[in-house]
Amino acid sequence: MSAHHTPSIAAADVTLPSGSLIRKLPILAGLVGVAGIATALLSHAEHGANLWAYLIACAFFLSIGLGATFFVVIFYLSRGGWHIAIRRLAEAVMATTPIMLLLLLPIVALGFDEVYTWAAEHALDHDEILQAKEPFLNKGFFLARYGVYLAIFTGITAFFFRNSRKQDATGDPMITRRAQALAAPSLALLALSSTFFAFDWLMSTDYHWFSTMYGVIFFAGGFMGNFAVLAILILMLRGKMGGAVTEHHLHGTGKMMWGITIFWAYTSFSQFMLIWYANIPEETLWYEHRWENGWATWSIVLFVGHFLVPMFGMMSRHVKKFPPTLLAMSVWLLFMHYIDLFWQVKPNIHHGHGAPTIGVAEIASFVGVGGVFVALVSFFLGGAPLVAVRDPRLPESLRYEDV
């Protein structure tokens, strides 16, 4: 830490003016989002493939919102200081989480049993594995758990979001202490609910297969995606943040993104290794489906693009501090995160017999849900200062030097 004088930041200097592009994005991106979602949901595809594409897009953006929620809660719990200058950006991403979860409801209304074949009328008749899982895998209990996830995600994001904004007005340090005190139970609830969300909405699309590590892999991908989005937002908005964000914050964000990518690779390999070693047919088939009928190329691309490229491409501190390279790696890793979710879910449509294709439904779903996501983030960014100007730990973040 340096001993130089810490500058103060006025709220008016870090608040976006009404005429800025970010303040106009909610309407523009929202219209694009509605058009994209309508195109995806109203298109007709065999075996409800448009709904599968929509599920992947919703899971992608929801995972990023959850990653931002974990980011905010973890740093309150750890009482870290370096992130305070960029926390307001993470809060805007965090606040999208309940809406992203609500966007899954059209799947329930339009073709639930096409995506979740365990809910089909005669699915139980001759399937002993499903019969054993039926107390957990039934539509009523599934939707009840969905309601619990919605309540947890809404409660946690609303609490931390509103308290941060309240501190802008009052400067009360007790607000920070209250958030720190509730961070531990919030983190426990987030870990359990996001894990079971991944089990329910993603893993159960192949209900014969299971992995207790699946929720951790989902968390790792979303947490990494959060830092990629944060890096993009920082690079877009740092000129409007009153000098609060320096190359050290860029480096810190890049380090977190790089580190969690390695963690994703570790958990993904651990899942594969345990299944390969046990050699249980209903488990190994999941990987077989991702190696046949053209999926082998995607598996290799995922290994190279999601692990080897960032592992060596981001190792240098210069890459993480230099805006063009940090931006390029952030966009690349977001692309890889989508490919990862696509690779996890899409083969389950035909149980590995279908070829990997990205068509109109995938593009429309991504653009549509992404449009809503961008509209929400820009809306939340426009409603308050871009820096938590009255957080008692802000001076520590402004002095932050990454050595």
Rosetta blueprint (number, residue, H / E / L):
1 M L
2 S L
3 A L
4 H L
5 H L
6 T L
7 P L
8 S L
9 I L
10 A L
11 A H
12 A H
13 D H
14 V H
15 T L
16 L L
17 P L
18 S L
19 G L
20 S L
21 L H
22 I H
23 R H
24 K H
25 L H
26 P H
27 I H
28 L H
29 A H
30 G H
31 L H
32 V H
33 G H
34 V H
35 A H
36 G H
37 I H
38 A H
39 T H
40 A H
41 L H
42 L H
43 S L
44 H L
45 A L
46 E H
47 H H
48 G H
49 A H
50 N H
51 L H
52 W H
53 A H
54 Y H
55 L H
56 I H
57 A H
58 C H
59 A H
60 F H
61 F H
62 L H
63 S H
64 I H
65 G H
66 L H
67 G H
68 A H
69 T H
70 F H
71 F H
72 V H
73 V H
74 I H
75 F H
76 Y H
77 L H
78 S H
79 R L
80 G L
81 G L
82 W L
83 H L
84 I H
85 A H
86 I H
87 R H
88 R H
89 L H
90 A H
91 E H
92 A H
93 V H
94 M H
95 A L
96 T L
97 T H
98 P H
99 I H
100 M H
101 L H
102 L H
103 L L
104 L L
105 L H
106 P H
107 I H
108 V H
109 A H
110 L H
111 G H
112 F H
113 D H
114 E H
115 V H
116 Y L
117 T H
118 W H
119 A H
120 A L
121 E L
122 H L
123 A L
124 L L
125 D L
126 H L
127 D L
128 E H
129 I H
130 L H
131 Q H
132 A H
133 K H
134 E L
135 P L
136 F L
137 L L
138 N L
139 K H
140 G H
141 F H
142 F H
143 L H
144 A H
145 R H
146 Y H
147 G H
148 V H
149 Y H
150 L H
151 A H
152 I H
153 F H
154 T H
155 G H
156 I H
157 T H
158 A H
159 F H
160 F H
161 F H
162 R H
163 N H
164 S H
165 R H
166 K H
167 Q H
168 D H
169 A H
170 T H
171 G L
172 D L
173 P H
174 M H
175 I H
176 T H
177 R H
178 R H
179 A H
180 Q H
181 A H
182 L H
183 A H
184 A H
185 P H
186 S H
187 L H
188 A H
189 L H
190 L H
191 A H
192 L H
193 S H
194 S H
195 T H
196 F H
197 F H
198 A H
199 F H
200 D H
201 W H
202 L H
203 M H
204 S H
205 T H
206 D H
207 Y L
208 H L
209 W L
210 F L
211 S L
212 T L
213 M L
214 Y H
215 G H
216 V H
217 I H
218 F H
219 F H
220 A H
221 G H
222 G H
223 F H
224 M H
225 G H
226 N H
227 F H
228 A H
229 V H
230 L H
231 A H
232 I H
233 L H
234 I H
235 L H
236 M H
237 L H
238 R H
239 G H
240 K H
241 M L
242 G L
243 G L
244 A L
245 V L
246 T L
247 E H
248 H H
249 H H
250 L H
251 H H
252 G H
253 T H
254 G H
255 K H
256 M H
257 M H
258 W H
259 G H
260 I H
261 T H
262 I H
263 F H
264 W H
265 A H
266 Y H
267 T H
268 S H
269 F H
270 S H
271 Q H
272 F H
273 M H
274 L H
275 I H
276 W H
277 Y H
278 A H
279 N L
280 I L
281 P H
282 E H
283 E H
284 T H
285 L H
286 W H
287 Y H
288 E H
289 H L
290 R L
291 W L
292 E L
293 N L
294 G L
295 W H
296 A H
297 T H
298 W H
299 S H
300 I H
301 V H
302 L H
303 F H
304 V H
305 G H
306 H H
307 F H
308 L H
309 V H
310 P H
311 M H
312 F H
313 G H
314 M L
315 M L
316 S L
317 R H
318 H H
319 V H
320 K H
321 K H
322 F L
323 P H
324 P H
325 T H
326 L H
327 L H
328 A H
329 M H
330 S H
331 V H
332 W H
333 L H
334 L H
335 F H
336 M H
337 H H
338 Y H
339 I H
340 D H
341 L H
342 F H
343 W H
344 Q H
345 V H
346 K H
347 P H
348 N H
349 I L
350 H L
351 H L
352 G L
353 H L
354 G L
355 A L
356 P L
357 T L
358 I L
359 G L
360 V H
361 A H
362 E H
363 I H
364 A H
365 S H
366 F H
367 V H
368 G H
369 V H
370 G H
371 G H
372 V H
373 F H
374 V H
375 A H
376 L H
377 V H
378 S H
379 F H
380 F H
381 L H
382 G H
383 G L
384 A L
385 P L
386 L L
387 V L
388 A L
389 V L
390 R L
391 D L
392 P L
393 R L
394 L H
395 P H
396 E H
397 S H
398 L H
399 R L
400 Y L
401 E L
402 D L
403 V L
